[in-house]
């Protein structure tokens, strides 16, 4: 998108160089995502093309800034002994069809 003029509409094909694969849909899907994120808008003419509508640098900084609260997750070790309640549980068995 750095080679796109912010004042002129551009087609989804302009986003093709962001991908290494050969799918023809990737650029269109990326354009849809960028529209949902508020970075692109539909051009007035033709509507199938796009216009830059936001400051990409500011969006990137906000998207990559740390948010939320860190939490600690404890994962039980495979060597931990099973609890008595867990040891008494049995696997469900279904009756066979006759």
C-alpha positions in Angstrom: 0.0 0.0 0.0 3.0 2.3 0.3 3.0 2.6 -3.5 -0.7 3.7 -3.5 -1.5 7.4 -3.8 -3.7 8.3 -0.8 -5.8 10.6 -3.0 -6.6 8.1 -5.7 -8.7 4.9 -5.6 -6.8 1.6 -6.1 -8.0 -2.0 -6.9 -7.5 -5.0 -4.6 -4.8 -6.2 -7.0 -2.5 -3.5 -5.5 -2.4 -5.6 -2.3 -1.2 -8.8 -4.2 2.5 -8.3 -3.4 1.7 -8.9 0.3 1.3 -12.6 -0.5 3.6 -15.3 -1.7 0.8 -17.7 -2.7 -0.9 -17.8 -6.1 -4.5 -17.5 -4.9 -6.4 -14.8 -6.7 -8.7 -14.2 -3.7 -6.1 -13.2 -1.1 -5.9 -9.5 -2.1 -9.7 -9.2 -2.1 -10.0 -10.8 1.4 -7.2 -8.5 2.7 -9.1 -5.5 1.3 -12.3 -6.7 3.1 -10.4 -7.0 6.4 -8.8 -3.6 6.0 -12.2 -2.1 5.3 -13.6 -3.7 8.5 -10.6 -2.4 10.5 -11.5 1.1 9.2 -8.3 1.5 7.2 -10.0 1.5 3.8 -13.2 2.8 2.4 -15.0 2.2 -0.8 -14.0 4.6 -3.5 -16.8 6.9 -4.9 -16.2 5.8 -8.4 -15.8 2.9 -9.0 -17.1 1.4 -5.8 -15.1 -1.8 -6.3 -11.9 0.1 -5.6 -10.6 1.4 -2.3 -9.4 4.6 -0.7 -7.1 4.9 2.3 -9.3 6.3 5.1 -7.0 6.2 8.2 -3.5 6.7 9.4 -2.0 3.2 9.1 1.0 4.0 11.4 -1.4 5.1 14.2 -3.6 2.0 13.7 -0.5 -0.2 13.8 0.8 1.4 17.0 -2.6 1.0 18.7 -3.1 -2.6 17.5 0.3 -3.6 18.8 0.2 -1.8 22.1 -0.2 -4.0 25.1 -3.7 -4.2 26.5 -5.4 -6.0 29.3 -4.0 -7.7 32.4 -1.5 -10.5 32.5 -2.7 -13.7 34.1 -0.7 -16.7 35.2 -1.9 -20.1 34.0 -0.7 -23.2 35.9 -0.5 -26.3 33.8 -0.5 -29.5 35.8 2.5 -31.7 35.3 2.1 -35.2 33.8 3.9 -36.5 36.9 1.4 -35.1 39.3 -0.6 -37.9 41.0 -4.3 -38.0 40.1 -6.7 -36.8 42.7 -8.9 -39.5 44.4 -12.0 -38.0 42.6 -10.3 -38.2 39.2 -9.1 -41.8 39.9 -12.6 -43.0 40.6 -14.1 -41.7 37.3 -14.7 -44.3 34.7 -15.1 -44.1 31.0 -18.6 -44.1 29.7 -19.5 -47.3 27.8 -22.4 -47.6 25.5 -24.4 -50.8 25.1 -23.6 -52.7 21.9 -26.2 -52.9 19.1 -27.9 -56.2 18.8 
